[in-house]
């Protein structure tokens, strides 16, 4: 391994590959920011990077196989580099690193650095130690020392930013290992969150997504007990902040004041991601999800009464240990009643270290799980298609995200309810850039997205003007609106699984 600092003539380059959730995306932006702060620059070609950082997930299915398969590919790349007299630094961080610890270095001894969820800020020191010792360096802390949001960031897009308002989780869901890896819940003071958001707006951000394992329990550990609804209202007073989103709330802790804040704060978007997991009270009890079907449906009813245009999305697990056909039918009944705009569905698979993984004698036959999953997916897709069909004929205001990866004649954006909408590329008469607002009429719909006609009106934003300047300097926006020179995400690295 060579020195982690850049030389005057040839700065070392990096690429980051993110696995998992939005919190991992947030942490990857911080990792990229730290690397930039010590002299690294993002690799134009990720396959030619001097350093590759894998930010791992321990929750998603086949997380272990994806990581170690990718590390196997990187070993071949590292061996080829060394044959040429060069080197490749490999760093593994995040949730799976926190869970497996030394196992990562034992299974993949060609890895240089392994760090966990609590010590991202130590990355420069860890790289220096690996450089000096020529050994895998593993550091896993049990408690958080510095909020990740206090670290420098290299954002993936100009117009949007992830903002962590809390870390950790105090829930004990039987299928989830996050509390063991992220620690107990800790909230950031309101003043810190607002200061970060104001700084982001000054840097041309027009949309933020608030992150927490359970955002609506935010502030209960702070002096004065500032609550999530108070934070939403305070963000409504930030000049230049056009859109506020958040994920994910917990149905147990969702209080009426949050819905009131959503309805009364114009820049808080009408989209609610509300994890269901199961529609069966018996399964919810076994999952240790401390709400029941009636409470969930009551929350949906109150949301639709107060915010009629709100979109609803969810997470659902099929085949939790002990789930019967009747339990599954209860889930389908909730899906049909709510008619989710989109649902993220998963076949249950055991996660080592969770209580549910010990229920081996109650595991559902895999073929039956797959059969139920197909039935659920069919129902979810039908409701999603219907939700997007309801947009046809409407004018929607889109926050433009960028061009299609496969069709430069098509661009994409998100409406306030977070529906994905495609529209024709900008023209000299109706020019726009990622981060601008475009109003277009929806002409057709499909499952998961809608298609609109040309932009009828365009509102330029600070983010769009910044993207325009970047394009003039040679940066090319991608489908996510990511100019190639600022993206922290490694997109071309082979991933197994």
For each residue, the residues with C-beta under 8 A, 3 or more apart:
1: 87 89 112 130 131 134
2: 12 50 87 89 131
3: 7 12 131
4: 12 38 40 51 89 124 127 128 131
5: 12 38 39
6: 10 11 12 38 39 40 41
7: 3 10 11 12
8:
9:
10: 6 7
11: 6 7 39 40 41
12: 2 3 4 5 6 7 39 40 41 50 51
13: 40 41 42 43 44 48 49 50 51
14: 32 35 40 41 42 43 49 50 51 52 53
15: 42 43 46 49 51 52 53 490 493
16: 28 31 32 52 53 54 55 488 489 490
17: 52 53 54 55 70 489 490 493 495
18: 24 25 28 55 488 489
19: 24 54 55 56 57 60 63 66 67 94 96
20: 23 24 55 56 57 58 59 60 63 94 95
21: 24 25 57 59
22: 25 26 162 209 211 247
23: 20 26 27 162 164 211 213
24: 18 19 20 21 27 28 55 56 57 94 95
25: 18 21 22 28 29 156 162
26: 22 23 29 30 148 149 162 163 164 211
27: 23 24 30 31 55 93 94 117 120 148
28: 16 18 24 25 31 32 53 55 156 488 489
29: 25 26 32 33 153 154 155 156 162 488
30: 26 27 33 34 120 148 149 151 152 153
31: 16 27 28 34 35 53 55 93 120 123 488
32: 14 16 28 29 35 36 42 153 154 488
33: 29 30 36 37 151 152 153 154
34: 30 31 37 38 120 121 123 124 151 152
35: 14 31 32 38 40 51 53 123 154
36: 32 33 39 40 41 42 152 154
37: 33 34 124 152
38: 4 5 6 34 35 124 127
39: 5 6 11 12 36
40: 4 6 11 12 13 14 35 36 50 51
41: 6 11 12 13 14 36
42: 13 14 15 32 36 154 485 486 487 488
43: 13 14 15 46 48 49 50
44: 13 48 484 485
45: 48 49 492
46: 15 43 49 52 490 491 492 493
47: 77 492 493
48: 13 43 44 45
49: 13 14 15 43 45 46 52 88 490
50: 2 12 13 14 40 43 87 88 89
51: 4 12 13 14 15 35 40 88 89 90 91 127
52: 14 15 16 17 46 49 74 88 89 90 91 490 493
53: 14 15 16 17 28 31 35 91 92 93
54: 16 17 19 67 70 71 90 91 92 93 94
55: 16 17 18 19 20 24 27 28 31 93 94
56: 19 20 24 63 67 92 93 94 95 96 97
57: 19 20 21 24 60 63 94 95 96
58: 20 63 94 95 96 98 99 177 181 351
59: 20 21 63 95 176 177 178 351
60: 19 20 57 63 66
61: 346 347 349
62: 65 66 349 497
63: 19 20 56 57 58 59 60 66 67 96
64: 67 68 96 100
65: 62 68 69 496 497
66: 19 60 62 63 69 70 495 496 497
67: 19 54 56 63 64 70 71 92 96 104
68: 64 65 71 72 107 108 496
69: 65 66 72 73 495 496 497
70: 17 54 66 67 73 74 493 494 495 496
71: 54 67 68 74 75 90 92 107 108 110 111
72: 68 69 75 76 108 496
73: 69 70 76 77 493 494 496
74: 52 70 71 77 78 88 90 110 493
75: 71 72 78 79 108 110
76: 72 73 79 80
77: 47 73 74 80 81 88
78: 74 75 81 82 87 88 90 110
79: 75 76 82 83
80: 76 77 83 84
81: 77 78 84 86 87 88
82: 78 79 85 86 87
83: 79 80
84: 80 81
85: 82
86: 81 82
87: 1 2 50 78 81 82
88: 49 50 51 52 74 77 78 81
89: 1 2 4 50 51 52 112 113 127 130
90: 51 52 54 71 74 78 108 110 111 112 113
91: 51 52 53 54 111 112 113 114 115 123 126 127
92: 53 54 56 67 71 96 97 104 108 111 113 114 115
93: 27 31 53 54 55 56 97 113 114 115 116 117 120 123
94: 19 20 24 27 54 55 56 57 58 97 98 116 117
95: 20 24 56 57 58 59 98 99 117 177 178 181 182
96: 19 56 57 58 63 64 67 92 99 100 104
97: 56 92 93 94 100 101 104 114 115 116 117 140
98: 58 94 95 101 116 117 118 140 181
99: 58 95 96 177 180 181 352 353
100: 64 96 97 103 104
101: 97 98 104 114 116 138 140
102: 105 106 114 138
103: 100 106 107
104: 67 92 96 97 100 101 107 108 111 114 138
105: 102 108 109 111 114 136 138
106: 102 103 109
107: 68 71 103 104
108: 68 71 72 75 90 92 104 105 111
109: 105 106 136
110: 71 74 75 78 90
111: 71 90 91 92 104 105 108 114 136
112: 1 89 90 91 127 130 136 137
113: 89 90 91 92 93 123 126 127 130 136 137 138
114: 91 92 93 97 101 102 104 105 111 136 137 138 139 140
115: 91 92 93 97 119 120 122 123 126 138 139 140
116: 93 94 97 98 101 119 139 140 141 181
117: 27 93 94 95 97 98 120 144 181 182 183
118: 98 140 141 142 143 144 145 183
119: 115 116 122 126 139 140 141 145
120: 27 30 31 34 93 115 117 123 148 151
121: 34 145 146 151
122: 115 119 125 126 139
123: 31 34 35 91 93 113 115 120 126 127
124: 4 34 37 38 127 128
125: 122 128 129
126: 91 113 115 119 122 123 129 130 137 139
127: 4 38 51 89 91 112 113 123 124 130 131
128: 4 124 125 131 132
129: 125 126 132 133 137
130: 1 89 112 113 126 127 133 134 135 136 137
131: 1 2 3 4 127 128 134
132: 128 129
133: 129 130 137
134: 1 130 131
135: 130
136: 105 109 111 112 113 114 130
137: 112 113 114 126 129 130 133
138: 101 102 104 105 113 114 115
139: 114 115 116 119 122 126
140: 97 98 101 114 115 116 118 119
141: 116 118 119 144 145
142: 118 183
143: 118 183
144: 117 118 141 147 167 168 183 186
145: 118 119 121 141
146: 121 150 151
147: 144 150 164 167 186 188 192
148: 26 27 30 120 151 164 167
149: 26 30 163 164 188 192 196
150: 146 147 192
151: 30 33 34 120 121 146 148
152: 30 33 34 36 37
153: 29 30 32 33 161
154: 29 32 33 35 36 42 486 488
155: 29 158 160 161 205 486 488
156: 25 28 29 480 482 486 487 488 489
157: 160 401 434 435 480 481 482
158: 155 204 205 434 435 463 466 467 470 481 483 486
159: 204 205 206 207 399 401 434 435 461 463 464 467 481
160: 155 157 205 206 207 208 209 481
161: 153 155 200 205 207 208 209
162: 22 23 25 26 29 208 209 211
163: 26 149 193 196 197 200 208 209 210 211
164: 23 26 147 148 149 167 188 211 212
165: 187 188 193 210 211 212 215 218 231
166: 185 186 187 188 212 213 214 215 217 218
167: 144 147 148 164 182 183 185 186 212 213
168: 144 179 182 183 184 185 186 213
169: 176 178 179 182 184 185 213 214
170: 179 184 185 214 217
171: 176 179 213 214 250 288
172: 179 288
173: 176 287 288 289
174: 286 287 288 354 355 356
175: 287 317 320 348 351 354 356
176: 59 169 171 173 179 351 354
177: 58 59 95 99 180 181 351 352 353 354
178: 59 95 169 181 182 213
179: 168 169 170 171 172 176 182 183 184 213
180: 99 177 353
181: 58 95 98 99 116 117 177 178
182: 95 117 167 168 169 178 179 213
183: 117 118 142 143 144 167 168 179 186
184: 168 169 170 179
185: 166 167 168 169 170 212 213 214 217 221
186: 144 147 166 167 168 183 221
187: 165 166 218 219 220 221 222 226
188: 147 149 164 165 166 192 193
189: 192 193 222 226
190: 193 194 219 222 226 230 231 234
191: 194 195
192: 147 149 150 188 189 195 196
193: 163 165 188 189 190 196 197 210 231
194: 190 191 197 198 234 235 238
195: 191 192 198 199
196: 149 163 192 193 199 200
197: 163 193 194 200 201 208 235 238 241
198: 194 195 201 202 238
199: 195 196 202 203
200: 161 163 196 197 203 205 208
201: 197 198 204 205 206 238 239 240 241
202: 198 199
203: 199 200
204: 158 159 201 435 461 462 463 465 466
205: 155 158 159 160 161 200 201 208 241 463
206: 159 160 201 240 241 242 243 399 435 461 462 463
207: 159 160 161 241 242 243 244 245 399
208: 160 161 162 163 197 200 205 235 241 243 244 245
209: 22 160 161 162 163 244 245 246 247
210: 163 165 193 215 231 244 245 246 247
211: 22 23 26 162 163 164 165 215 246 247
212: 164 165 166 167 185 215 217 218 246 248
213: 23 166 167 168 169 171 178 179 182 185 248
214: 166 169 170 171 185 217 218 248 249 250 253
215: 165 166 210 211 212 218 228 246 247 248 249
216: 228 249 250 253 254 255 258
217: 166 170 185 212 214 220 228 250 253
218: 165 166 187 212 214 215 226 227 228 231
219: 187 190 222 225 226 227 228 230 231
220: 187 217 225 227
221: 185 186 187
222: 187 189 190 219 225 226
223:
224:
225: 219 220 222
226: 187 189 190 218 219 222 230 231
227: 218 219 220 230 231 255 257
228: 215 216 217 218 219 231 232 258 261
229: 232 233 255 257 258 260 261
230: 190 219 226 227 233 234 261
231: 165 190 193 210 218 219 226 227 228 234 235
232: 228 229 235 236 244 246 258 261 262 265 268
233: 229 230 236 237 261 264 265
234: 190 194 230 231 237 238
235: 194 197 208 231 232 238 241 244 265 267 268
236: 232 233 244 265 266 267 268
237: 233 234
238: 194 197 198 201 234 235 241 267
239: 201
240: 201 206 462
241: 197 201 205 206 207 208 235 238 244 267
242: 206 207 267 399 437 461
243: 206 207 208 267 269 399 416
244: 207 208 209 210 232 235 236 241 265 267 268 269
245: 207 208 209 210 269 271 418
246: 209 210 211 212 215 232 249
247: 22 209 210 211 215 273
248: 212 213 214 215 273 274 275 315
249: 214 215 216 246 253 254 258 272 273 274
250: 171 214 216 217 253 254 275
251: 254 274 275 276 289 291 295 296 299
252: 289 290 291 295
253: 214 216 217 249 250
254: 216 249 250 251 258 259 274 299
255: 216 227 229 258
256: 259 260 302
257: 227 229 260 261
258: 216 228 229 232 249 254 255 261 262
259: 254 256 262 263 302 303 306 307
260: 229 256 257 263 264 306
261: 228 229 230 232 233 257 258 264 265 268
262: 232 258 259 265 268 270 272 306 307 310
263: 259 260 306 307
264: 233 260 261
265: 232 233 235 236 244 261 262 268
266: 236
267: 235 236 238 241 242 243 244
268: 232 235 236 244 261 262 265
269: 243 244 245 416 417 418
270: 262 307 309 310 311 416 417
271: 245 310 311 313 416 417 418
272: 249 262 303 310 311 312 313
273: 247 248 249 312 313 314 315
274: 248 249 251 254 296 299 300 312 313 314
275: 248 250 251 314 315
276: 251 279 296 314 315 316 331 334 338
277: 283 284 287 289 315 316 317 320
278: 283 284 287 289 316 317 320 323 327 330 331
279: 276 293 296 330 331 332 333 334 335
280: 283 284 293 323 326 327 328 330 331
281: 284 285 292 293 330
282: 285 286 322 327
283: 277 278 280 286 287 320 322 323 327 330
284: 277 278 280 281 287 289 291 292 293
285: 281 282 288 289
286: 174 282 283 320 321 322
287: 173 174 175 277 278 283 284 317 320 356
288: 171 172 173 174 285 355
289: 173 251 252 277 278 284 285
290: 252
291: 251 252 284 295 296
292: 281 284 295 296
293: 279 280 281 284 296 297 330 334
294: 297 298
295: 251 252 291 292 298 299
296: 251 274 276 279 291 292 293 299 300 334
297: 293 294 300 301 334 337 338
298: 294 295 301 302
299: 251 254 274 295 296 302 303
300: 274 296 297 303 304 312 337 338
301: 297 298 304 305
302: 256 259 298 299 305 306
303: 259 272 299 300 306 307 310 312
304: 300 301 307 308 310
305: 301 302 308
306: 259 260 262 263 302 303
307: 259 262 263 270 303 304 310
308: 304 305
309: 270 416 417
310: 262 270 271 272 303 304 307 417
311: 270 271 272 341 342 387 417 418 419
312: 272 273 274 300 303 338 340 341
313: 271 272 273 274 340 341 342 343 344 418
314: 273 274 275 276 338 340 343 344
315: 248 273 275 276 277 343 344 345 346
316: 276 277 278 331 335 343 344 345 346 376 380
317: 175 277 278 287 320 345 346 347 348
318: 323 328 331 345 346 347 348 369 372 373 376
319: 323 347 348 364 366 368 369 372 373
320: 175 277 278 283 286 287 317 323 348 356 364
321: 286 348 356 359 362 363 364
322: 282 283 286 327 359 362 364
323: 278 280 283 318 319 320 327 328 348 364
324: 327 328
325: 328 329
326: 280 329 330
327: 278 280 282 283 322 323 324 330 331
328: 280 318 323 324 325 331 332 372 375 376
329: 325 326 332 333
330: 278 279 280 281 283 293 326 327 333 334
331: 276 278 279 280 316 318 327 328 334 335 376
332: 279 328 329 335 336 375 376 379
333: 279 329 330 336 337
334: 276 279 293 296 297 330 331 337 338
335: 279 316 331 332 338 339 340 343 376 379 380 383
336: 332 333 339 379 383
337: 297 300 333 334
338: 276 297 300 312 314 334 335
339: 335 336 383 386 387
340: 312 313 314 335 343 380 383 384 387
341: 311 312 313 383 384 387 388 417 419
342: 311 313 380 384 387 448
343: 313 314 315 316 335 340 380 383 384
344: 313 314 315 316
345: 315 316 317 318 373 376 377 380
346: 61 315 316 317 318 349
347: 61 317 318 319 369 370 373
348: 175 317 318 319 320 321 323 356 364 369
349: 61 62 346
350: 354 356 357 363
351: 58 59 175 176 177 354 356 357
352: 99 177 357
353: 99 177 180 357
354: 174 175 176 177 350 351 357
355: 174 288 358 359
356: 174 175 287 320 321 348 350 351 359
357: 350 351 352 353 354 360
358: 355
359: 321 322 355 356 362 363
360: 357 363
361:
362: 321 322 359
363: 321 350 359 360
364: 319 320 321 322 323 348 368 369
365: 368 369
366: 319 369 370
367: 370 371
368: 319 364 365 371 372
369: 318 319 347 348 364 365 366 372 373
370: 347 366 367 373 374
371: 367 368 374 375
372: 318 319 328 368 369 375 376
373: 318 319 345 347 369 370 376 377
374: 370 371 377 378
375: 328 332 371 372 378 379
376: 316 318 328 331 332 335 345 372 373 379 380
377: 345 373 374 380 381
378: 374 375 381 382
379: 332 335 336 375 376 382 383
380: 316 335 340 342 343 345 376 377 383 384
381: 377 378 384 385 447
382: 378 379 385 386
383: 335 336 339 340 341 343 379 380 386 387
384: 340 341 342 343 380 381 387 388 447 448
385: 381 382 388 389 445 446 447
386: 339 382 383 389 390
387: 311 339 340 341 342 383 384 390 391 419
388: 341 384 385 391 392 419 445 446 447 448 449 450
389: 385 386 392 445
390: 386 387
391: 387 388 394 396 415 419 421 442 445 450
392: 388 389 442 443 444 445 450
393: 441 442
394: 391 441 442
395: 439 440 441 442 456
396: 391 415 419 421 439 440 441 442 450 452
397: 415 416 437 438 439
398: 413 414 415 421 423 437 438 439 440 452
399: 159 206 207 242 243 413 414 435 436 437
400: 411 412 413 432 433 434 435 436 437 438 464 481
401: 157 159 411 412 413 414 434 479 480 481
402: 411 412 434 477 478 479 480 481 482
403: 407 408 410 411 412 425 477 478 479
404: 407 408 409 410 411 412 422 479
405: 478 479
406:
407: 403 404 410
408: 403 404 425
409: 404 424 425
410: 403 404 407 422 423 424 425
411: 400 401 402 403 404 422 423 424 425 426 432
412: 400 401 402 403 404 420 421 422 423 479
413: 398 399 400 401 420 421 423 438
414: 398 399 401 418 419 420 421
415: 391 396 397 398 418 419 421
416: 243 269 270 271 309 397
417: 269 270 271 309 310 311 341
418: 245 269 271 311 313 414 415
419: 311 341 387 388 391 396 414 415 449 450
420: 412 413 414 448 449 450
421: 391 396 398 412 413 414 415 440 442 449 450 451 452
422: 404 410 411 412 449 450 451 452
423: 398 410 411 412 413 438 440 451 452 453 454 455
424: 409 410 411 427 453 454 455
425: 403 408 409 410 411
426: 411 430 431 432 433 455 458
427: 424 430 431 454
428: 431
429:
430: 426 427 438 454 455 456 457 458
431: 426 427 428 458
432: 400 411 426 436 438 455 458 460 464
433: 400 426 436 464 465 467 468 471 477
434: 157 158 159 400 401 402 463 464 467 477 481
435: 157 158 159 204 206 399 400 461 462 463 464 466 467 481
436: 399 400 432 433 458 459 460 461 463 464 467
437: 242 397 398 399 400 458 459 461
438: 397 398 400 413 423 430 432 455 457 458 459
439: 395 396 397 398 455 456 457 458
440: 395 396 398 421 423 452 453 454 455 456
441: 393 394 395 396 452 453 456
442: 391 392 393 394 395 396 421 445 450 451 452
443: 392 451 452 453
444: 392 450 451
445: 385 388 389 391 392 442 449 450 451
446: 385 388 449 450 451
447: 381 384 385 388
448: 342 384 388 420
449: 388 419 420 421 422 445 446
450: 388 391 392 396 419 420 421 422 442 444 445 446
451: 421 422 423 442 443 444 445 446
452: 396 398 421 422 423 440 441 442 443
453: 423 424 440 441 443 456
454: 423 424 427 430 440
455: 423 424 426 430 432 438 439 440 458
456: 395 430 439 440 441 453
457: 430 438 439
458: 426 430 431 432 436 437 438 439 455
459: 436 437 438
460: 432 436 464 465
461: 159 204 206 242 435 436 437 464 465
462: 204 206 240 435 465 466
463: 158 159 204 205 206 434 435 436 466 467
464: 159 400 432 433 434 435 436 460 461 467 468
465: 204 433 460 461 462 468 469
466: 158 204 435 462 463 469 470
467: 158 159 433 434 435 436 463 464 470 471 477 481 483
468: 433 464 465 471 472
469: 465 466 472 473
470: 158 466 467 473 475 477 483 485
471: 433 467 468 474 475 476 477 483
472: 468 469
473: 469 470
474: 471
475: 470 471 483 484 485 486
476: 471 483 484
477: 402 403 433 434 467 470 471 481 482 483
478: 402 403 405 481 482 483 484 487
479: 401 402 403 404 405 412
480: 156 157 401 402
481: 157 158 159 160 400 401 402 434 435 467 477 478
482: 156 157 402 477 478 486 487 489
483: 158 467 470 471 475 476 477 478 486 487
484: 44 475 476 478 487
485: 42 44 470 475
486: 42 154 155 156 158 475 482 483
487: 42 156 478 482 483 484 491
488: 16 18 28 29 31 32 42 154 155 156
489: 16 17 18 28 156 482
490: 15 16 17 46 49 52 493
491: 46 487
492: 45 46 47
493: 15 17 46 47 52 70 73 74 490
494: 70 73
495: 17 66 69 70
496: 65 66 68 69 70 72 73
497: 62 65 66 69
